[in-house]
Amino acid sequence: MICDICGENNAVIHLHQKQENGETSLNLCEKCAHENGLEMGPGGDADVAKILEKLSMFSQGITRKDLNVVCDKCGTTLAEVKKSGTVGCSHCYDMFREHIEKYIAGTLDKALYSVSDKKEPPMREPMSEDAYRNMLEKQMQEAVAVEDYENAAVLRDKIRAISK
């Protein structure tokens, strides 16, 4: 199995996390695990809390390098932008342009894919002319009751237009 981060080396660490909305897995080579802070604790024991935190970050597309990419105007990190989906200032758009464009492209691909799978929503039956006129008259009476004469005049004109 190949490393999910570098895409080059054989993965030696395989992490799987089951969540309510599915399962997240991450396969890392030794180099990428070390670079992203996934190291074994003293005596070869794994720090499970740290590993789960890192797995959560990876599932959001956040790597250790993202923590070091910082907007020089507001101090927002790329990791914060990826996690929250918002930028800190207008300069962040220039600073993180490449990453934002990749995110938008990926989001559009997912949206287009999911839209094509959905059925058309049921259409409402068209309203009859009498029902439409009655609705407008009721709205006009309500507008007059609250002394909204401008809206009442617009509704009156609509009623006259369909009555012709």
GIWO-V268950 format. One record per pair of residues at least 4 apart in sequence whose ideal C-beta (glycine too) atoms are under 8 Angstrom apart, sorted by the first residue. I is the first residue (numbers start at 1). J is the second residue. If there is no record, write none. Layout:
I;J
I;J
This chain:
1;10
1;11
1;14
1;27
2;7
2;8
2;9
2;10
2;11
2;27
3;7
3;8
3;9
3;10
3;11
3;27
3;28
3;29
3;32
4;11
4;26
4;27
4;28
4;58
5;28
5;29
5;32
5;36
5;58
5;63
6;29
6;31
6;32
8;29
9;29
9;30
9;31
9;32
10;29
11;27
11;28
11;29
12;28
12;29
12;30
12;33
13;26
13;27
13;28
13;29
13;30
13;33
13;38
14;25
14;26
14;27
15;25
15;26
15;27
15;28
15;51
15;55
16;23
16;24
16;25
17;23
17;24
17;25
17;52
17;55
17;56
17;59
18;23
19;23
19;24
24;55
24;58
24;59
26;55
26;58
26;59
28;32
28;33
28;36
28;38
29;33
30;34
31;35
32;36
33;38
33;39
34;38
34;39
35;64
35;65
36;54
36;58
36;63
36;64
37;50
37;54
37;64
38;50
38;51
38;54
40;44
40;45
40;46
41;45
41;46
41;47
46;51
47;51
48;52
49;53
50;54
51;55
52;56
53;57
54;58
55;59
56;60
57;62
57;63
57;79
57;83
58;62
58;63
60;82
60;83
61;82
62;66
62;67
62;79
62;82
62;83
64;68
65;69
66;77
66;78
66;79
66;82
67;77
67;78
67;79
68;77
69;77
69;78
69;79
69;95
69;96
70;75
70;76
70;77
70;78
71;75
71;76
71;77
71;87
71;88
71;89
71;91
71;92
71;95
71;96
72;91
72;95
73;88
73;89
73;91
73;92
73;95
74;88
74;89
74;91
74;92
75;88
76;80
76;81
76;87
76;88
76;89
76;92
77;81
78;82
78;96
78;99
79;83
80;84
80;88
81;85
81;86
81;87
81;88
81;92
81;96
81;99
81;100
82;99
82;103
87;92
87;93
87;96
87;100
88;92
91;95
92;96
93;97
93;100
96;100
97;101
98;102
99;103
100;104
101;105
102;106
103;107
104;108
105;109
106;110
107;111
108;112
109;113
110;114
111;115
112;116
113;117
114;118
127;131
127;132
127;135
128;132
129;133
129;162
130;134
131;135
132;136
132;162
133;137
133;159
133;162
133;163
134;138
135;139
136;140
136;155
136;158
136;159
136;162
137;141
137;155
137;159
138;142
139;143
139;151
139;155
140;144
140;152
140;155
140;156
140;159
141;145
142;146
143;148
143;149
143;151
143;152
143;155
144;148
144;149
144;152
148;152
149;153
150;154
151;155
152;156
153;157
154;158
155;159
156;160
157;161
158;162
159;163
160;164
